[in-house]
Amino acid sequence: MADSFSKPIQKTDDSAKELIIEALEGQATGGFDLDSVYRVKDTYYVLEFLKCDTVRPFNSHPRRYWFKNSQKFLSLWDITTKLGGRLYLVNYEDSREQFKVIRVLSMDQTGIKEEQVKLWNFDQFKKWFKALNNLSSERETVIEKVETTEEQVIRPLILDSVPRSEQYITYLPLYSIRAACGYFGEGEEVSEMGWMQVEGMGRLSNDMYIVQAKGQSMEPRIHDGDYCVFRAKPAGSRNGMIVLAQHRGHYDDDNAGSFSIKEYYSKKRGFFDSWRHTKIELRPLNPDYDPIVLTPDDIDSFRIVGEFIGTLNIE
């Protein structure tokens, strides 16, 4: 088909979205929009724009909220690969100061495996975006020229496997919270989701692991989507310690079940030659959330699975 221009975009038209919202009447949607699709000769460029509100674009990445939107990203990747095209995720902000353009090179259920990243200002982004929108015969040359003006970074975030000599030395295994609680609670052994490089956490050991936090209850210390390093079975006093806990019979809004990352506090009382807990509280740092309170009747259904060490610095 011949390339041709449509009329200039003059204003935002949200009428279709309003129609969808009205028709679904509150139902969760299984669909999503394609923000922009351009055809350059025989190659389709699929663009998804990701607005950054709480984190600036250079510091944001889909890995921070992968568990919320993984189906959308996987569907975008499926469409792009079936078209034989290129998928770009564009982090932007209202100020238009920062643009992080991520070209996805590979993706699976756990996240983006390989990528090329551009950190641009508005002028750089406009030059690239106008080249995509330009239907002249030179636009492919312009696109390639713009994309090669900045150093390209290819960085796998999660590796399927690493040499044994690097395990627990420079890399730690990534588990789901449920899997970590099963494994480090001495349940059935579970497979890790992959391996992640860890720096700045001191000497690593084989009782350390990574889980991805969910929700805002531990902000500002731990953010939604952060990758958190834990050490299994902490010793000594746990009061004031941030822990990964399992608590059957109590519901955690963040993790949709009986698993929590919270700050630990307990009260004890002497009983003959020993002591007993009279109350355990799992406290959020965010004042908008309520603590989980465990009474003596709940203690047998509670265990601490790990001590929080820190979050991975992922840029």
PLY file of the C-alpha trace (Angstrom):
ply
format ascii 1.0
element vertex 315
property float x
property float y
property float z
element edge 314
property int vertex1
property int vertex2
end_header
0.00 0.00 0.00
1.19 3.52 -0.71
2.33 5.77 2.13
0.19 8.85 2.63
-0.42 11.47 5.28
-3.55 11.81 7.37
-4.63 15.19 8.70
-2.49 16.79 11.45
-3.37 15.84 15.03
-4.94 18.93 16.56
-6.28 17.71 19.91
-6.64 14.67 22.14
-9.69 12.55 21.35
-10.69 10.38 24.31
-14.20 9.64 23.08
-13.38 6.00 22.24
-12.04 5.37 25.74
-15.11 7.00 27.23
-17.27 4.66 25.15
-15.31 1.60 26.32
-15.60 2.64 29.98
-19.33 3.22 29.61
-19.92 -0.10 27.85
-17.91 -2.22 30.29
-19.73 -0.77 33.32
-16.84 -1.31 35.71
-15.63 -4.67 34.41
-11.88 -5.26 34.31
-10.70 -4.98 30.73
-8.82 -7.68 28.87
-7.85 -5.32 26.05
-5.46 -2.41 25.59
-4.69 0.38 23.16
-1.82 0.51 20.72
-0.47 4.01 21.23
1.32 4.40 17.88
2.24 2.13 14.98
4.40 3.31 12.08
5.43 1.41 8.97
8.88 2.23 7.65
9.24 0.37 4.37
8.50 -3.20 5.46
9.18 -2.74 9.19
6.53 -1.85 11.76
7.51 0.37 14.70
5.20 -0.20 17.68
5.34 2.51 20.36
3.91 2.35 23.88
4.02 5.58 25.91
4.49 5.17 29.67
3.81 8.29 31.71
5.96 8.67 34.83
4.29 10.36 37.80
6.15 9.23 40.93
9.51 8.28 39.38
11.33 10.30 36.74
11.72 8.68 33.31
15.46 8.03 33.52
14.91 6.08 36.76
11.76 4.23 35.71
11.43 0.88 33.97
8.60 -1.62 33.34
10.32 -3.98 35.80
9.10 -1.73 38.64
5.48 -2.66 37.93
5.87 -5.77 35.77
3.51 -7.88 37.89
0.70 -5.36 37.30
1.05 -4.91 33.55
2.92 -7.99 32.38
0.02 -9.21 30.22
-0.07 -5.93 28.34
3.69 -5.92 27.70
3.66 -9.57 26.66
0.78 -8.90 24.27
2.61 -5.92 22.77
5.68 -8.10 22.31
3.60 -10.87 20.72
2.02 -8.43 18.26
5.37 -6.86 17.43
7.13 -10.18 16.79
4.27 -11.45 14.64
4.57 -8.26 12.58
8.32 -8.71 12.39
8.61 -5.23 13.85
10.30 -3.24 16.61
8.79 -2.49 20.03
9.66 0.78 21.77
8.58 1.69 25.32
8.76 5.44 25.87
9.02 6.75 29.44
8.00 10.40 29.55
6.86 13.08 32.02
4.65 16.16 31.91
7.67 18.48 32.13
9.03 16.96 28.87
12.56 17.13 30.33
13.41 13.44 30.22
12.62 10.69 27.72
13.80 7.13 28.21
13.23 5.18 25.01
13.60 1.43 25.46
13.79 -0.75 22.39
12.86 -4.27 23.49
15.08 -6.97 21.99
13.72 -9.96 23.90
11.06 -10.62 26.51
9.53 -13.53 28.41
7.08 -14.06 31.28
9.55 -12.70 33.84
10.26 -9.43 32.07
12.44 -7.75 29.47
15.55 -9.83 28.90
17.45 -7.60 26.47
16.99 -3.98 25.54
18.57 -0.92 23.96
18.15 2.30 25.95
18.21 5.95 24.89
18.20 8.76 27.46
17.03 11.83 25.57
15.82 15.36 26.10
12.72 16.62 24.28
14.64 17.90 21.25
16.33 14.53 20.75
13.05 12.69 21.16
11.26 15.02 18.73
13.92 14.50 16.09
13.50 10.73 16.29
9.69 10.81 16.49
9.36 13.22 13.56
11.62 10.93 11.54
9.19 8.08 12.23
6.29 10.24 11.14
8.04 11.55 8.04
6.85 9.69 4.95
9.68 10.86 2.72
12.04 8.35 1.19
14.90 9.51 3.44
13.20 8.80 6.76
14.77 5.36 7.27
18.21 6.95 6.99
17.20 9.71 9.43
15.84 7.19 11.96
19.02 5.12 11.88
21.17 8.24 12.17
19.28 9.47 15.22
19.30 6.06 16.91
23.07 5.72 16.54
23.93 9.18 17.90
23.80 7.90 21.48
25.57 4.90 22.97
23.32 1.86 22.99
23.17 -0.17 26.19
22.18 -3.83 26.06
21.64 -5.21 29.53
19.87 -8.40 30.51
18.17 -7.85 33.87
17.33 -11.44 34.82
19.48 -14.32 33.62
18.10 -17.83 33.24
21.34 -19.28 34.56
24.79 -18.18 35.70
28.00 -20.18 36.24
28.18 -21.91 39.62
31.28 -19.85 40.39
29.13 -16.67 40.22
26.15 -17.96 42.22
25.89 -16.27 45.63
29.09 -14.41 44.79
27.87 -11.76 42.36
24.38 -13.13 41.60
21.40 -14.10 43.78
18.29 -16.11 42.81
14.98 -14.34 42.25
11.88 -15.97 43.76
8.23 -15.06 43.86
7.15 -14.17 47.40
5.04 -17.32 47.60
7.92 -19.49 46.42
10.38 -17.87 48.84
8.03 -18.50 51.76
7.65 -22.12 50.70
11.36 -22.73 50.18
12.82 -20.84 53.11
10.00 -21.99 55.36
11.42 -25.51 54.79
8.60 -26.48 52.50
9.05 -28.10 49.11
11.99 -26.87 47.08
10.91 -24.50 44.33
12.64 -23.29 41.18
13.98 -19.77 41.03
12.73 -17.33 38.40
16.27 -16.47 37.36
19.42 -14.80 38.68
20.12 -11.12 39.22
23.42 -9.32 39.73
23.81 -7.78 43.19
26.18 -4.96 44.08
26.62 -2.90 47.23
25.10 -5.50 49.61
28.35 -6.69 51.15
29.42 -10.30 50.97
26.69 -12.55 49.56
25.84 -15.99 50.94
23.67 -18.97 49.97
20.96 -18.01 52.47
20.24 -14.77 50.55
17.66 -14.30 47.82
15.59 -11.67 45.97
11.85 -11.05 45.79
9.93 -8.26 44.07
7.91 -6.05 46.39
4.26 -5.33 45.66
2.20 -2.32 46.68
2.88 0.96 48.45
2.62 -0.07 52.12
6.39 0.21 52.74
6.96 3.52 51.00
9.11 5.54 51.13
11.67 2.84 52.09
10.50 0.18 49.60
8.59 1.10 46.44
6.11 -0.86 44.39
8.11 -3.15 42.09
11.46 -2.85 43.88
13.69 -5.90 43.87
14.49 -6.63 47.53
17.34 -8.71 48.93
16.57 -10.86 51.99
18.54 -13.17 54.25
16.72 -16.28 55.42
16.05 -17.01 59.10
17.47 -13.93 60.84
18.89 -14.45 64.32
18.66 -12.26 67.42
16.11 -9.57 68.19
13.79 -8.78 65.31
12.10 -5.70 66.71
12.31 -2.85 64.23
13.54 -5.18 61.49
11.89 -5.22 58.06
11.00 -8.83 57.35
9.34 -11.09 54.82
6.67 -12.97 56.77
4.03 -15.59 56.19
0.88 -15.36 58.31
-1.93 -17.76 57.57
-5.38 -16.41 58.30
-4.51 -12.72 57.89
-4.93 -10.87 54.60
-2.40 -8.42 53.18
-3.83 -6.02 50.59
-0.44 -5.50 48.93
0.27 -9.17 48.32
-3.33 -10.39 48.03
-2.82 -13.05 50.65
-0.80 -14.22 53.59
2.64 -12.90 52.63
4.00 -9.54 53.79
7.01 -7.30 53.70
6.59 -5.26 56.87
8.39 -3.86 59.90
8.33 -6.31 62.80
7.43 -5.52 66.41
6.53 -7.88 69.24
5.63 -7.88 72.92
6.72 -10.74 75.18
5.88 -11.99 78.64
7.84 -14.30 80.91
6.35 -17.75 81.48
8.15 -19.89 84.10
11.65 -20.46 82.65
10.83 -19.11 79.17
8.78 -16.39 77.50
5.87 -16.11 75.13
4.70 -13.56 72.60
1.64 -11.62 73.70
1.35 -9.71 70.42
3.14 -9.39 67.09
2.59 -6.42 64.78
3.63 -6.25 61.14
3.73 -2.51 60.59
3.67 -0.68 57.27
5.81 2.43 56.86
3.10 4.14 54.81
0.58 5.73 57.25
-2.25 5.09 54.79
-2.05 1.35 55.60
-3.03 -0.49 58.78
-0.75 -2.91 60.63
-1.38 -6.64 60.72
-1.82 -7.63 64.36
-1.24 -11.22 65.47
-2.47 -12.42 68.86
-1.15 -15.46 70.81
-3.75 -17.60 69.07
-2.19 -16.65 65.72
1.45 -17.25 66.60
1.58 -20.85 65.45
0.41 -19.80 61.98
3.15 -17.15 61.63
6.80 -17.34 60.63
9.51 -14.95 59.55
11.02 -16.07 56.28
13.69 -13.43 55.75
15.41 -10.28 56.97
15.44 -7.32 54.58
18.95 -6.33 53.48
18.25 -3.70 50.84
16.89 -2.97 47.36
18.77 -3.41 44.12
19.85 -0.18 42.48
18.42 -0.67 39.00
18.57 2.25 36.59
0 1
1 2
2 3
3 4
4 5
5 6
6 7
7 8
8 9
9 10
10 11
11 12
12 13
13 14
14 15
15 16
16 17
17 18
18 19
19 20
20 21
21 22
22 23
23 24
24 25
25 26
26 27
27 28
28 29
29 30
30 31
31 32
32 33
33 34
34 35
35 36
36 37
37 38
38 39
39 40
40 41
41 42
42 43
43 44
44 45
45 46
46 47
47 48
48 49
49 50
50 51
51 52
52 53
53 54
54 55
55 56
56 57
57 58
58 59
59 60
60 61
61 62
62 63
63 64
64 65
65 66
66 67
67 68
68 69
69 70
70 71
71 72
72 73
73 74
74 75
75 76
76 77
77 78
78 79
79 80
80 81
81 82
82 83
83 84
84 85
85 86
86 87
87 88
88 89
89 90
90 91
91 92
92 93
93 94
94 95
95 96
96 97
97 98
98 99
99 100
100 101
101 102
102 103
103 104
104 105
105 106
106 107
107 108
108 109
109 110
110 111
111 112
112 113
113 114
114 115
115 116
116 117
117 118
118 119
119 120
120 121
121 122
122 123
123 124
124 125
125 126
126 127
127 128
128 129
129 130
130 131
131 132
132 133
133 134
134 135
135 136
136 137
137 138
138 139
139 140
140 141
141 142
142 143
143 144
144 145
145 146
146 147
147 148
148 149
149 150
150 151
151 152
152 153
153 154
154 155
155 156
156 157
157 158
158 159
159 160
160 161
161 162
162 163
163 164
164 165
165 166
166 167
167 168
168 169
169 170
170 171
171 172
172 173
173 174
174 175
175 176
176 177
177 178
178 179
179 180
180 181
181 182
182 183
183 184
184 185
185 186
186 187
187 188
188 189
189 190
190 191
191 192
192 193
193 194
194 195
195 196
196 197
197 198
198 199
199 200
200 201
201 202
202 203
203 204
204 205
205 206
206 207
207 208
208 209
209 210
210 211
211 212
212 213
213 214
214 215
215 216
216 217
217 218
218 219
219 220
220 221
221 222
222 223
223 224
224 225
225 226
226 227
227 228
228 229
229 230
230 231
231 232
232 233
233 234
234 235
235 236
236 237
237 238
238 239
239 240
240 241
241 242
242 243
243 244
244 245
245 246
246 247
247 248
248 249
249 250
250 251
251 252
252 253
253 254
254 255
255 256
256 257
257 258
258 259
259 260
260 261
261 262
262 263
263 264
264 265
265 266
266 267
267 268
268 269
269 270
270 271
271 272
272 273
273 274
274 275
275 276
276 277
277 278
278 279
279 280
280 281
281 282
282 283
283 284
284 285
285 286
286 287
287 288
288 289
289 290
290 291
291 292
292 293
293 294
294 295
295 296
296 297
297 298
298 299
299 300
300 301
301 302
302 303
303 304
304 305
305 306
306 307
307 308
308 309
309 310
310 311
311 312
312 313
313 314
